[in-house]
Amino acid sequence: MRIGFVGTGAITEAMVTGILSGTPLARDVLVSPRNAEVADRLARMFPAVRIAADNQDVADACDILVLAIRPQVAEEVVKSLRFAPGQTVVSVIAATDRDRLQEWIGQEVDLTQAIPLPFVANREGVTAIYPPNFEVASLFASLGTTVQCATREEYDLLAVASAMMATYFGIMDRTTNWLAAKGLPDNSARDYLAALFASLSQTVLRSNGTSLKELSGEFATKGGLNEQVLVDFERNGGVTALTDALEAVLRRIKE
Ligand SMILES: NC(=O)c1ccc[n+]([C@@H]2O[C@H](COP(=O)([O-])OP(=O)(O)OC[C@H]3O[C@@H](n4cnc5c(N)ncnc54)[C@H](OP(=O)(O)O)[C@@H]3O)[C@@H](O)[C@H]2O)c1
């Protein structure tokens, strides 16, 4: 399989690293020359990477074409490309829906949208795709796991979920800072929280569908410390702040 990327930035670097580290998932990887530094780094790291002459060179030479540019330049870049009829195209461009992409492409292609996350570099990324597509799902399954969305609404909701990453680290950061301010060495706080949160996520993954409410109840001993934090969080507007933030992201995605 030859896979090509138009837009060689952070997410392309993560995908190419995942694709070519360990047993390679592609024979050839073609990257567009922008950004020159990232393209050069990838080409030096992986012999299978070739830096294309330009964006069209990428589109012409690959079986799967990944569009990985920022939304601001998407229309200009996509409209300027010629696509082969039926070509497999994966768009990871945020906030740019299928209908608009299809219109800019101006050709019948096999178009899938995807939300890869930086963890694909270590083959540990969960990637939402829409619509379901066997070939694209297999690629992302090899880079971690894939969730195939049956509807655009489901896909948009997972895009909202992916906006929780910075807040997750934010909660860790604020808790670490608080612990450190109370006298715990910064590293101890950080290591403890990272291990604690990893165990909590593992508990969900291993729980065979036990509801999160049930798990929350299991970990909140009646009258205990966990219950106290949960009650305080809800009482002081934590849930409202979270729900409002999620609603605002959904509105933005649907704009
Ligand atoms: N980063 C993530 O975790 C992530 C996850 C999922 C989806 N996405 C989406 O993926 C897309 C790329 O994100 P990113 O984080 O990789 O952004 P990025 O690091 O800014 O990469 C975008 C790349 O596009 C290049 N570019 C600009 N104009 C171009 C043109 N006319 N032709 C070809 N390439 C051009 C830029 O080159 P220069 O540096 O030379 O300008 C840059 O290297 C965005 O739509 C983003 O929303 C990102």
The ligand as an SDF file (V2000), in Angstrom:
LIG
                    3D

 48 52  0  0  0  0  0  0  0  0999 V2000
   -2.7820   17.6880   15.7380 N   0  0  0  0  0  0  0  0  0  0  0  0
   -3.7720   16.8720   16.0620 C   0  0  0  0  0  0  0  0  0  0  0  0
   -3.7480   16.2070   17.1110 O   0  0  0  0  0  0  0  0  0  0  0  0
   -4.9560   16.6850   15.1400 C   0  0  0  0  0  0  0  0  0  0  0  0
   -5.8350   15.6390   15.3760 C   0  0  0  0  0  0  0  0  0  0  0  0
   -6.8990   15.4240   14.4920 C   0  0  0  0  0  0  0  0  0  0  0  0
   -7.0880   16.2690   13.4240 C   0  0  0  0  0  0  0  0  0  0  0  0
   -6.2250   17.3080   13.2430 N   0  0  0  0  0  0  0  0  0  0  0  0
   -6.4660   18.1730   12.0800 C   0  0  0  0  0  0  0  0  0  0  0  0
   -5.4900   17.8560   11.1170 O   0  0  0  0  0  0  0  0  0  0  0  0
   -5.1720   19.0220   10.3700 C   0  0  0  0  0  0  0  0  0  0  0  0
   -3.6790   19.2860   10.5170 C   0  0  0  0  0  0  0  0  0  0  0  0
   -3.3950   19.5110   11.8680 O   0  0  0  0  0  0  0  0  0  0  0  0
   -1.9250   19.5940   12.4280 P   0  0  0  0  0  0  0  0  0  0  0  0
   -2.0340   19.6510   13.9010 O   0  0  0  0  0  0  0  0  0  0  0  0
   -1.0790   18.5470   11.7960 O   0  0  0  0  0  0  0  0  0  0  0  0
   -1.5340   21.0410   11.8740 O   0  0  0  0  0  0  0  0  0  0  0  0
   -0.1050   21.5880   11.4800 P   0  0  0  0  0  0  0  0  0  0  0  0
    0.9320   20.9930   12.3700 O   0  0  0  0  0  0  0  0  0  0  0  0
   -0.1930   23.0560   11.3700 O   0  0  0  0  0  0  0  0  0  0  0  0
    0.0960   20.9610   10.0380 O   0  0  0  0  0  0  0  0  0  0  0  0
   -0.5040   21.4730    8.9010 C   0  0  0  0  0  0  0  0  0  0  0  0
    0.5480   21.4600    7.8150 C   0  0  0  0  0  0  0  0  0  0  0  0
   -0.0260   21.9170    6.5880 O   0  0  0  0  0  0  0  0  0  0  0  0
    1.0100   22.6020    5.8970 C   0  0  0  0  0  0  0  0  0  0  0  0
    0.4510   23.4390    4.8600 N   0  0  0  0  0  0  0  0  0  0  0  0
    0.0490   24.7420    4.9180 C   0  0  0  0  0  0  0  0  0  0  0  0
   -0.3550   25.1760    3.6960 N   0  0  0  0  0  0  0  0  0  0  0  0
   -0.2280   24.0910    2.8760 C   0  0  0  0  0  0  0  0  0  0  0  0
   -0.4650   23.9170    1.4880 C   0  0  0  0  0  0  0  0  0  0  0  0
   -0.9590   24.8870    0.7110 N   0  0  0  0  0  0  0  0  0  0  0  0
   -0.2130   22.6960    0.9630 N   0  0  0  0  0  0  0  0  0  0  0  0
    0.2840   21.6760    1.7340 C   0  0  0  0  0  0  0  0  0  0  0  0
    0.5430   21.8210    3.0420 N   0  0  0  0  0  0  0  0  0  0  0  0
    0.3000   23.0040    3.5960 C   0  0  0  0  0  0  0  0  0  0  0  0
    1.7090   23.3920    6.9800 C   0  0  0  0  0  0  0  0  0  0  0  0
    2.9940   23.7610    6.5140 O   0  0  0  0  0  0  0  0  0  0  0  0
    3.7270   25.0830    7.1030 P   0  0  0  0  0  0  0  0  0  0  0  0
    4.1430   24.7100    8.4880 O   0  0  0  0  0  0  0  0  0  0  0  0
    4.8670   25.2510    6.1730 O   0  0  0  0  0  0  0  0  0  0  0  0
    2.7170   26.1910    7.0630 O   0  0  0  0  0  0  0  0  0  0  0  0
    1.7270   22.3920    8.1140 C   0  0  0  0  0  0  0  0  0  0  0  0
    2.8890   21.6100    8.0830 O   0  0  0  0  0  0  0  0  0  0  0  0
   -6.0180   20.1600   10.9390 C   0  0  0  0  0  0  0  0  0  0  0  0
   -7.1790   20.3320   10.1680 O   0  0  0  0  0  0  0  0  0  0  0  0
   -6.3400   19.6590   12.3240 C   0  0  0  0  0  0  0  0  0  0  0  0
   -7.5300   20.2100   12.8130 O   0  0  0  0  0  0  0  0  0  0  0  0
   -5.1550   17.5260   14.0490 C   0  0  0  0  0  0  0  0  0  0  0  0
  1  2  1  0
  2  3  2  0
  2  4  1  0
  4  5  1  0
  4 48  2  0
  5  6  2  0
  6  7  1  0
  7  8  2  0
  8  9  1  0
  8 48  1  0
  9 10  1  0
  9 46  1  0
 10 11  1  0
 11 12  1  0
 11 44  1  0
 12 13  1  0
 13 14  1  0
 14 15  2  0
 14 16  1  0
 14 17  1  0
 17 18  1  0
 18 19  2  0
 18 20  1  0
 18 21  1  0
 21 22  1  0
 22 23  1  0
 23 24  1  0
 23 42  1  0
 24 25  1  0
 25 26  1  0
 25 36  1  0
 26 27  1  0
 26 35  1  0
 27 28  2  0
 28 29  1  0
 29 30  1  0
 29 35  2  0
 30 31  1  0
 30 32  2  0
 32 33  1  0
 33 34  2  0
 34 35  1  0
 36 37  1  0
 36 42  1  0
 37 38  1  0
 38 39  2  0
 38 40  1  0
 38 41  1  0
 42 43  1  0
 44 45  1  0
 44 46  1  0
 46 47  1  0
M  CHG  2   8   1  16  -1
M  END
$$$$
